[in-house]
Amino acid sequence: MEEDGSKRHWDVDGASGVRKEWTKKWRILLDSLSRKERPTENTSGGSESAPRDVEDLVYEAARMTKAAVQSSNIEKLEEAVVFVEKAADACSANPVLRSHALDSLGRARCVMFEETGIREHIERAVEAREEAMKICPSNHSDRPRLLANLACVLYIRFQTSANIEDLKRCIALREEALVLGQPQSRSLDLQNLASSLRRRFEVTANLVDLDRCIVLQEAALELASPPDRPSRLWNLGGLLHTRFENTAHISDLEKSVAVLHEAAALSKSDEDRRDSLNWLANSLLTRYRQTRNMADLGQSITLYEAVLELCSATHIDRPMYLNNLAASLSERFRLDKSIADLDRVIALQEETLVLTPPTHIDCTLYLRNLAVSLDDRFALSDDINDLDKSITLYEQALNRCPTTHIERRDCLVSLTGSLSKRFEHKRDVAHLDRAIQLAQSALETLPPHHPQRSECLDELSLVQLHHIRETTRNDSNHVCDHSTLQIDDIIHQLREAAHALHSPSNDRLIASLHWIDASNEFHQESLFDAYSAVYDILDVIITRGHSLETRYNQLATDEWITKAKSRFTDAVGFAIAQNRPRDAVVFLERGRALLLAQVGHFRMPFDDIRERDPELAAQLESVGRQLDHALASDPARNSSGDDPIAQSMRLTSEWNALVERARKLDGCHDFLKPTPFQSLQQGATAGPVIFVNIAESSSHAIIVFPVSDPVVVPLPGATPSQVDQLTHTLLDARDRQARTFILALRHLWDIVVGPVVDQLKAHTPPQSRIWWCPSAAVAELPLHAAGYYFKGADPDRHLPHLFVSSYTSSLGALIRARRTTNKQSPPAPSLLVISQPNTRGEIELNVRDEIIFISNKLPTTRVLEGPDGTSDAVVAAILDYSWAHFSCHAYSISDNPLRSYFSLHESRLHVLDILRTQHPQAELAILTACHTAGAGTSAPEEFLHLAGAMQFAGFRSVVGTSWAMDDSDGSFIVKGIYRRLFEELGRGNRLVYTCVAKALNEAVDELQADLKRRKIAEPWRWVNYVHYGA
């Protein structure tokens, strides 16, 4: 509720609460006055000639009113109304005193209305204050106060009646009060005028009103006394939040959250606390929609619950608070599809409508929100009654909503979607005709850069496509010329929706996916652009989270992001079908390791920028470093007190502005834009890189050679279902069924690896190095070990016999792994060994022999074992060494790979901890621990395992394991690798890390022979070991 100006003169600071009973003195005085003749009218307009008893009576009436208002006790309010009405009658001859009494009466009536919702009270409040202003002399010092107080009750009546004339008059009165008011009331007058203009903005959507609101409210805040500061703050926070919703300026949202946190901390009264918490919850919920940070959603729900606790069952604003809680629970429902959440949402929204008068200005909003929830329930239950009821509610909302009201376009868009759904059930084209009309009406109300434009364009396009399909259904091979023209328009609309930069990224992503569907069906000429738009928008969406964990959760769980990623394989297939293999490689590169690619941007040297603008390069480095630290930080360990979400949003905004500045420099137009094929091809300088793309339409491998165009290899046998079945067969057979496992490796050769090898043989000498870059579908398959392993099998169908395999997450990662910071490597490696065979609660590891072997080979080796091997000690020490060796337990957390970890002394070294480090001089990491290179099941294309993290931290060459390993195998492999590496060092090889893959290949071959000699038929033991990097 807005503050009431009647507090200024006739509220008495000494009134601390409701008295248990009113003093007998005033009751006696009131009775005696009511029996006397009324005093003679004071012609001067002043109060000097009024009987002192009458003046005291009016004074006491003001005290009673204030006490009753503070209590919100209905009985006390009713008693105050009776008393004040009699006081007003008693001084009817004195206009000034009577105006004071009537003003107090208006206040009491207004609060009774807010507590009970009985409309008579607000009507009587308006009447009382109308008369109070009318009888007060025009030159009297109380006139500004009476203007403001009349405006207050008109404002409240407008909220319940939606009568625009009340709002217009309210604004006019408040403009006049601001001009005439005293300095001590200016802060309140500014705030009240801002509140009125805000309501007018909601009706007219005129941003000029909203901008002026914020200017006025900021001025009100500057003038506020300490007790008034909370209300000024939450009003400003609410206005900034509203402007963000209409302009998408992220700085408004950041400032809104900060301002509202301060308001909540300062609020003392229940009313200020209720309003500040409510607006803070609103802003946190909006920020959740931007960042998908679950903490914001959870906090908004908690705050809304607290707001309701502070609100009486009959309070006028209770419907708004119920609606807000329902909105936050609705967001949670969309995440986990909990029917309990949805049922509570609907119950809250139904209660909201029961408590809201049909004429209330927000009734439209409440009707629409309930309709949306019924739509959601229809999607789960397919109960047509829910859909029909939602359409009825949308219609009611539209009928009650003024044509210029800001909620109207939401109703139009939502009703469009529901009519489209009803068409799908009843096949009545009339539903589509009306839906198209509604969507077009919604679009006409939007300026070109409005945040809702993408959603409106998308909804209109969908119903138009439905209409075309229905009208041409009887002749599926023919689309009439008129429909062809319509399709061109639809594609243009969807293109605009996907590129509407002021609209939310999720809306743009949804539109781009619909653009792909429409292009596939009708208009393939634009399909390449549609696929490109999906990649572009995902690059933006992935920046929303304030931490890598938040961003990873988005990638792994967000419904529309998952749908978008599923189109990556189709995009590659389309580029191949269009004979554009270079573009196919670019698509493949853009669709993998999205998280690490973005963090990699912050760690760039920025040399090209530095040559042109050293200051800009320094700014990029500074902001990039801060973002890098913020993203890789563990939210659970944040002790700075700063809001990490606000910090990340601010830094991201600064980073984007700096990138745009860099692109304006001569020769830097493509700075941080998708890497072209010519640059990506540098990743294949040391040997071919093979992408594997599995899709429903067609599967392919694409081989990138150091020179020439990529070679496309069809894989007709590698359908998604075949690959999925093969993966399950191989993993189920591991550790149990050697024959089934060997058969799976043979099948892997037949459907994927064999066709690739046939192409490689024509271009690549035997025993050359090759790199596999698998898609998510084959991420868990041991491509490096595919082949025929039965007795008498052809050795040319045995990949390790033909080529030396490595893996890489992307071409970019391979390029970075080969980038050197010094022209020469150190003359000898420095080695850090982390040995933790006896961690608490774990099975003891038998690694002593390998540690002794390594130490003897390199006497300068430093070993961290026992209490010395904590995670903090490892992170601190590892930067001083070019080689690192881990002999310990390790665990892969498949549903959250950022939490995969090495088990160290009384601590864990997580993937997240490793990603925080930058080690430009690092060369080699050997991880003789279990599960260090196992693909996560939720987003395997991100390569967020321990081996991938070590490579990203700077280690150019990494040896890891796909699953659990045997201690003796690890020792065998380690000795074989180091023996060969030290031989290379003896020959003066300065880039010994480039020999690791071959050393591993030979060591694995020896392990295979050793197992065979010992008649141990466990092929998964030697298949386990893999190499990543250069």
LUMMAR-745052 format. One record per residue (C-alpha): residue in three letters; x, y, z. Coordinates in steps of 0.25 Angstrom, whole numbers, plus 5000, padded with zeros to 4 digits. Example, Ala and Ser with C-alpha at 12.3 -4.5 7.8 and 13.67 -1.06 7.14 Angstrom:
% LUMMAR-745052
ALA504949825031 SER505549965029 
This chain:
% LUMMAR-745052
MET500050005000 GLU500550144997 GLU500850235009 ASP499750325013 GLY500050475014 SER499050495026 LYS500150445035 ARG500850585034 HIS500150675043 TRP499050605051 ASP499750475054 VAL500350495068 ASP501750425070 GLY501350395084 ALA500250295080 SER500950165082 GLY499850065080 VAL498350035082 ARG497850075095 LYS497049965103 GLU495950065104 TRP495750205100 THR495750315111 LYS494450345118 LYS494850495116 TRP494650495101 ARG493350405101 ILE492750505111 LEU493250625103 LEU492650565090 ASP491350545096 SER491250685102 LEU491650745089 SER490550665081 ARG489550725090 LYS490050865088 GLU489750965077 ARG490850955066 PRO491851065067 THR491751185058 GLU492451175045 ASN493751235044 THR493751335033 SER495251345033 GLY495551205029 GLY496451185041 SER496251105054 GLU496551215064 SER495051245068 ALA494751095069 PRO494451045083 ARG495650985089 ASP494850865093 VAL494450835078 GLU495950855074 ASP496350755084 LEU495350665080 VAL495850665065 TYR497250645071 GLU496750525079 ALA496050465066 ALA497350475059 ARG498050405070 MET497050295071 THR497050275056 LYS498550255056 ALA498550155068 ALA497450075061 VAL498250075048 GLN499450025054 SER498749915061 SER497949875048 ASN496949825058 ILE495549835051 GLU494749855064 LYS495649975068 LEU495550025053 GLU494050025054 GLU494050095067 ALA495050205062 VAL494050225050 VAL492850245059 PHE493650345068 VAL494250415056 GLU492950435049 LYS492350495061 ALA493550585063 ALA493350635048 ASP491850665051 ALA492250735064 CYS493150835056 SER492350845043 ALA492351005045 ASN493851005044 PRO494350965030 VAL495850945035 LEU495550855047 ARG494450775039 SER495450755027 HIS496450695038 ALA495350605043 LEU494850565030 ASP496350535026 SER496450445038 LEU495150375034 GLY495650345020 ARG496850285026 ALA496150195035 ARG495150155024 CYS496350125015 VAL497050035024 MET495749965027 PHE495549935012 GLU496949885011 GLU496749785023 THR495349745019 GLY495249765004 ILE493849825006 ARG493649924995 GLU492750015003 HIS493950055011 ILE494750105000 GLU493550184994 ARG493250255007 ALA494750285008 VAL494750354995 GLU493550424999 ALA494150475012 ARG495450525006 GLU494650584994 GLU493950675004 ALA495150695012 MET495850755001 LYS494650834996 ILE494350905009 CYS495850935012 PRO496151075007 SER497051084995 ASN498151165001 HIS498251075014 SER499551015017 ASP498850875019 ARG498350875004 PRO499550794999 ARG499350685009 LEU497950675006 LEU498250664991 ALA499250554994 ASN498250475003 LEU497050484993 ALA498050434982 CYS498350324991 VAL496950264992 LEU496650294978 TYR497850214974 ILE497350094983 ARG496050104977 PHE496650104963 GLN497349974967 THR495949904970 SER495149964959 ALA496149984948 ASN495450124945 ILE496450204937 GLU495850334941 ASP496250304956 LEU497650284952 LYS497650404943 ARG497150494954 CYS498050424964 ILE499250464956 ALA498750614954 LEU498550624969 ARG499950574972 GLU500550664962 GLU499950784969 ALA500250734983 LEU501750724978 VAL501750864974 LEU501050924986 GLY501650824997 GLN502550865008 PRO504050815007 GLN503850715019 SER502750645010 ARG503450644997 SER504150504998 LEU502750445000 ASP502050534989 LEU503150484979 GLN502950344983 ASN501450344982 LEU501450414968 ALA502450304964 SER501450194968 SER500350264960 LEU501150274948 ARG501550134949 ARG500150084949 ARG499950174937 PHE501050104930 GLU500449964933 VAL499150014926 THR499850084914 ALA501250024913 ASN501850164911 LEU503250144915 VAL503350294917 ASP502550284929 LEU503350174934 ASP504650244932 ARG504050374939 CYS503650284951 ILE505050234953 VAL505550374953 LEU504550424963 GLN504750304972 GLU506250324972 ALA506050464976 ALA505050424987 LEU506150324992 GLU507150434993 LEU506250525002 ALA505750405010 SER505950415025 PRO506450285032 PRO505050225036 ASP504550255022 ARG505750195014 PRO505250045014 SER503950085006 ARG504750174997 LEU505750064994 TRP504649954991 ASN503850044982 LEU505150074974 GLY505549934974 GLY504149894968 LEU504250004958 LEU505549954953 HIS505049814952 THR503849854944 ARG504749934934 PHE505649814933 GLU504449724929 ASN504149824918 THR505549864913 ALA506449744917 HIS507549834922 ILE508249744931 SER508849864939 ASP507349894944 LEU507249754949 GLU508549754956 LYS508249884963 SER506849844967 VAL507349724974 ALA508449804982 VAL507449914985 LEU506349814990 HIS507349734999 GLU507649875006 ALA506149905007 ALA505949765014 ALA507149785023 LEU506649925028 SER505149895029 LYS504549895043 SER503049905041 ASP502249785036 GLU501749865025 ASP503149905020 ARG503649765022 ARG502549705014 ASP502649795002 SER504249795002 LEU504249635003 ASN503149624992 TRP503949714982 LEU505249644986 ALA504549514983 ASN504049564970 SER505449614965 LEU506049474970 LEU505049404962 THR505349484950 ARG506849464951 TYR506649314952 ARG505949324939 GLN507149384933 THR508249304940 ARG507549174944 ASN508149184957 MET507349094967 ALA507749174979 ASP507049294974 LEU505749204971 GLY505849144985 GLN506049274992 SER504849344984 ILE503949224989 THR504449245003 LEU504249395003 TYR502849384997 GLU502449285008 ALA502949385018 VAL502149505012 LEU500849425013 GLU501249405028 LEU501249555030 CYS499949575023 SER498549555029 ALA497549465023 THR496649585019 HIS497749675014 ILE497449745001 ASP498849704996 ARG498749554999 PRO498349514985 MET499549584980 TYR500449504989 LEU499749374987 ASN499949394972 ASN501449424973 LEU501649294982 ALA500949214971 ALA501849274960 SER503049234967 LEU502549094970 SER502149084955 GLU503549104951 ARG503948994960 PHE502848904954 ARG503448934940 LEU504748874945 ASP504348744952 LYS502948724947 SER502448704961 ILE500948694961 ALA500948734976 ASP501548864972 LEU500548884960 ASP499348844969 ARG499748954980 VAL500049054969 ILE498549034964 ALA498049044978 LEU498749174981 GLN498249234968 GLU496849194970 GLU496949254984 THR497449374978 LEU496249394969 VAL495249364980 LEU495849484988 THR495949574976 PRO494749664972 PRO494449644957 THR494749794955 HIS496149794961 ILE497249834951 ASP498049714954 CYS496849614951 THR497349594937 LEU498649554941 TYR498149454951 LEU497149394941 ARG498249374931 ASN499249314941 LEU498149204945 ALA497949184931 VAL499449154928 SER499449054940 LEU498248984934 ASP499048974921 ASP500148914928 ARG499248814935 PHE498648784921 ALA500048754916 LEU500248654926 SER498848584927 ASP498348614913 ASP496948644920 ILE496248734910 ASN495448794921 ASP496648864926 LEU496948924912 ASP495548964911 LYS495549034924 SER496849104921 ILE496249164908 THR495049214916 LEU495949274926 TYR496749344915 GLU495449394909 GLN495049454922 ALA496349514924 LEU496349584910 ASN494849634912 ARG495249704925 CYS496649764920 PRO496649894914 THR497249894900 THR498449974904 HIS498749894916 ILE500149834917 GLU499549694921 ARG498649694909 ARG499749644899 ASP500149524909 CYS498649484909 LEU498649494893 VAL499949404892 SER499449304902 LEU498049284897 THR498749274883 GLY499549154888 SER498249084895 LEU497449104882 SER498549034874 LYS498548914884 ARG497048904884 PHE497048904868 GLU498048784870 HIS496948714877 LYS495648754870 ARG496248794856 ASP495348914855 VAL496049014846 ALA495249124852 HIS496149114864 LEU497349134856 ASP496749254849 ARG496449324862 ALA497849284868 ILE498449354856 GLN497649474858 LEU497949484873 ALA499449464870 GLN499449574860 SER498749664869 ALA499849634880 LEU500949664870 GLU500349794866 THR500449854880 LEU501949824881 PRO503049924877 PRO504249864869 HIS505149844881 HIS504149794891 PRO504649664899 GLN503349594896 ARG503449604881 SER504149474879 GLU503049404886 CYS501949474878 LEU502649444865 ASP502849294868 GLU501449274873 LEU500849344861 SER501749254852 LEU501349124859 VAL499849144857 GLN500049194842 LEU500849064840 HIS499748984846 HIS498749054837 ILE499549024824 ARG499748874828 GLU498248864830 THR497848934817 THR498748854809 ARG498548724816 ASN497748654806 ASP498848684795 SER500148654802 ASN500948664790 HIS500448804786 VAL500548934793 CYS499749044786 ASP500449174782 HIS499749254793 SER500249154803 THR501649174797 LEU501649324799 GLN501149294814 ILE502249204816 ASP503249304812 ASP502649404822 ILE502649304833 ILE504149274830 HIS504449424831 GLN503649434844 LEU504349314850 ARG505749374845 GLU505349504852 ALA504949434865 ALA506249364866 HIS507049484864 ALA506249574873 LEU507349614882 HIS506549694892 SER505649564895 PRO506049454905 SER507049354900 ASN506149244903 ASP505049304894 ARG505949324883 LEU506449174884 ILE505049124884 ALA504749204871 SER506049154864 LEU505649014867 HIS504349034861 TRP505049104849 ILE505848974847 ASP504548894847 ALA503848984837 SER505048994828 ASN505248844828 GLU503748834824 PHE503548944814 HIS504749034812 GLN506148964812 GLU506849084806 SER506849144820 LEU507249024828 PHE508649054829 ASP508449184835 ALA507449124845 TYR508449024850 SER509449134851 ALA508449224859 VAL508349104869 TYR509849104871 ASP509949254873 ILE508849254883 LEU509349144891 ASP510649224892 VAL509849334899 ILE509049244908 ILE510249174913 THR510749304919 ARG509549314928 GLY510049234940 HIS510949294950 SER511749174952 LEU512249054943 GLU511248964952 THR510049054949 ARG510449054934 TYR510648904933 ASN509348874940 GLN508648964929 LEU509348884918 ALA508948754925 THR507548774929 ASP506948894922 GLU505848844913 TRP506048934901 ILE507548934902 THR507448774902 LYS506548784889 ALA507548884883 LYS508748794885 SER507948684879 ARG507948764866 PHE509448774865 THR509548634859 ASP508448674849 ALA509248804846 VAL510448724842 GLY509748624834 PHE509048744826 ALA510448814823 ILE510948674818 ALA509648654810 GLN509948794804 ASN511348754801 ARG511948854811 PRO512848774819 ARG513648894824 ASP512348944830 ALA512048814836 VAL513448814843 VAL513048954848 PHE511748904853 LEU512348784860 GLU513448874867 ARG512348974872 GLY511548864878 ARG512548804887 ALA513248854900 LEU512348974901 LEU512749004915 LEU514248994914 ALA514249064901 GLN513649184907 VAL514549184919 GLY515649174909 HIS515349304903 PHE515649374917 ARG517049304916 MET517449354903 PRO518749434901 PHE517949544893 ASP519249574885 ASP518449624873 ILE517749724881 ARG518949764889 GLU519649804876 ARG518549904872 ASP518049944886 PRO518849904898 GLU517949974908 LEU516749894903 ALA517549764903 ALA517849794918 GLN516449814921 LEU516049684914 GLU517149604922 SER516649674935 VAL515149644933 GLY515449504927 ARG516249464939 GLN515149514949 LEU514149434941 ASP515049314940 HIS515149314955 ALA513749344958 LEU513249224949 ALA514149124954 SER513949164968 ASP513149064977 PRO511849134982 ALA511849054994 ARG513249114998 ASN512849264995 SER513149345008 SER513349485002 GLY511949525005 ASP511849574991 ASP510649534983 PRO511349434973 ILE510149444963 ALA510149594962 GLN511649594961 SER511649494950 MET510549574942 ARG511249704944 LEU512549634939 THR511849564927 SER511249704923 GLU512649764924 TRP513249654916 ASN512249664905 ALA512449814903 LEU513949794903 VAL513849684892 GLU512949774884 ARG513949884885 ALA515049784880 ARG514249744868 LYS514249894863 LEU515749894863 ASP516349884849 GLY516549734846 CYS515849684858 HIS514449674853 ASP514449524855 PHE514949534869 LEU514349414878 LYS513449374867 PRO513349234862 THR514649184857 PRO514649164842 PHE515149034836 GLN516449084831 SER516849114846 LEU516248984852 GLN517048904842 GLN518348944849 GLY517848834859 ALA518148724849 THR519648764847 ALA520148644854 GLY519148544849 PRO517748524844 VAL516648564854 ILE515348474853 PHE513948534857 VAL512848424858 ASN511448474856 ILE510248384859 ALA508948434854 GLU507548374851 SER507648424837 SER509048374834 SER510348344842 HIS511648394837 ALA513148404841 ILE513848524836 ILE515348524835 VAL516148654836 PHE517448644829 PRO518648744831 VAL518348794816 SER517148774807 ASP515748764810 PRO515148674820 VAL514748534816 VAL513348484819 VAL513248344822 PRO511748284822 LEU511448194834 PRO510148124830 GLY510248024841 ALA510448124852 THR508948164855 PRO508648224868 SER507948094873 GLN509148004868 VAL510148094875 ASP509348104888 GLN509147954888 LEU510647934886 THR511048024897 HIS510147954907 THR510647814902 LEU512047854904 LEU511847924917 ASP511047804923 ALA512047704918 ARG513247784924 ASP513747704937 ARG512947584934 GLN512847534920 ALA514147534911 ARG513547474899 THR512347574898 PHE513347684901 ILE514247634889 LEU513047624880 ALA512647764884 LEU514047814880 ARG513847744866 HIS512447804864 LEU513047944867 TRP514047914856 ASP513047874846 ILE512047994848 VAL513048104852 VAL514548084852 GLY514747994840 PRO514148094829 VAL514948204835 VAL516248124834 ASP515948084820 GLN516048234817 LEU517248264826 LYS518048154819 ALA517948234806 HIS518548354812 THR519348324825 PRO520548234827 PRO520448114837 GLN520748144852 SER520448294850 ARG519648364861 ILE518148394859 TRP517248464868 TRP515748424871 CYS514748534874 PRO513448454878 SER512048504879 ALA511248484891 ALA510648354885 VAL512048284884 ALA512648354896 GLU512748224904 LEU513248134893 PRO514648094893 LEU514948144878 HIS516448124881 ALA516347974883 ALA515347934872 GLY515647814864 TYR515647664862 TYR516347594874 PHE516047444872 LYS517147344868 GLY517547364854 ALA516947494852 ASP517447584841 PRO518447684848 ASP517947794838 ARG516647794845 HIS517247824859 LEU517347974861 PRO518547974871 HIS519347894861 LEU519048004850 PHE519048144857 VAL519348204870 SER518048264875 SER517848384884 TYR516648464888 THR516248604888 SER515048684892 SER515148774880 LEU516148824870 GLY516248954878 ALA516748874890 LEU517748804882 ILE518248934876 ARG518448994890 ALA519148874895 ARG520248894884 ARG520349044887 THR521649064894 THR521949184903 ASN523449174901 LYS524249134889 GLN524949024896 SER524448924906 PRO525248904919 PRO526548824918 ALA525948714927 PRO524548694933 SER524148724947 LEU523248624953 LEU522248634964 VAL521648494969 ILE520448494977 SER520348364984 GLN519148334993 PRO519048184995 ASN518448185009 THR517348295009 ARG516348275020 GLY515148175017 GLU515848135004 ILE516447995000 GLU517948005001 LEU518648024987 ASN519947944984 VAL520648054977 ARG521948054985 ASP522747984973 GLU522348084963 ILE522748204972 ILE524048144974 PHE524248124960 ILE523948264956 SER524748324967 ASN525948244962 LYS525748284948 LEU525748434952 PRO526448454965 THR525948604966 THR524448554967 ARG523648604978 VAL522648514985 LEU521448564992 GLU520948445001 GLY520248425014 PRO519848555021 ASP520648635011 GLY519748605000 THR518548695003 SER517748754992 ASP518248894995 ALA519648844996 VAL519548784982 VAL518948904976 ALA520048994981 ALA521148894977 ILE520748854964 LEU521048994957 ASP522548964960 TYR522548844952 SER522448804937 TRP522048664939 ALA521048604949 HIS520748464953 PHE519548424962 SER519448284969 CYS518248294977 HIS516748254977 ALA515848344968 TYR514348344965 SER513548384954 ILE512148454957 SER511448434945 ASP510248524947 ASN511148634952 PRO512548614946 LEU513048744952 ARG512948674965 SER513848554960 TYR515048554969 PHE516448494973 SER516348444987 LEU517548504995 HIS517948515009 GLU516648565017 SER516148635005 ARG515748624990 LEU516248694978 HIS515048714969 VAL515048744954 LEU514548884958 ASP515848904966 ILE516748864955 LEU515948954945 ARG516349074954 THR517849054951 GLN518549104939 HIS519949034937 PRO520549084924 GLN521849004925 ALA521148874928 GLU521448754919 LEU521048624924 ALA520048564934 ILE519948414936 LEU518748374944 THR518848234949 ALA517448234957 CYS516148184953 HIS515048254945 THR515948374941 ALA515448384927 GLY514048324928 ALA512948404920 GLY511848464929 THR510448414925 SER509748544926 ALA510648624916 PRO511748544911 GLU512148634900 GLU512648734910 PHE513848644914 LEU513748684928 HIS514548574934 LEU515848574942 ALA516748554929 GLY516048664922 ALA516148754933 MET517648734934 GLN517748764919 PHE516948884920 ALA517848934932 GLY519048924923 PHE519548784922 ARG519848754908 SER519848604909 VAL518948524919 VAL518848374921 GLY517548334928 THR516648214930 SER515248194925 TRP514748104937 ALA515348034949 MET516747984948 ASP517547874954 ASP518747924963 SER519747824956 ASP519247874942 GLY519548014946 SER520947984951 PHE521147904938 ILE520648024929 VAL521448134937 LYS522748054936 GLY522548034921 ILE522248184918 TYR523348244927 ARG524348144921 ARG524148194907 LEU524048344911 PHE525348344918 GLU525948274905 GLU525448394897 LEU526048484907 GLY527348414906 ARG527248444891 GLY527048584893 ASN525648594890 ARG525148734895 LEU523648704892 VAL523548574900 TYR522148594903 THR521848564888 CYS522348424890 VAL521348384901 ALA520248324892 LYS521248234885 ALA521848194898 LEU520448164904 ASN520148084891 GLU521347994893 ALA521147984908 VAL519747934906 ASP520147834895 GLU521147774905 LEU520047774916 GLN519147704906 ALA520247604903 ASP520547584918 LEU519147554921 LYS519047454909 ARG520347384914 ARG519647374928 LYS518347324922 ILE517547434927 ALA516447464918 GLU516047604923 PRO516147694910 TRP515547814918 ARG516847824926 TRP517747864914 VAL516547944907 ASN516448024919 TYR517648124917 VAL517448244908 HIS518248364903 TYR517748514902 GLY518448624896 ALA519648654888 
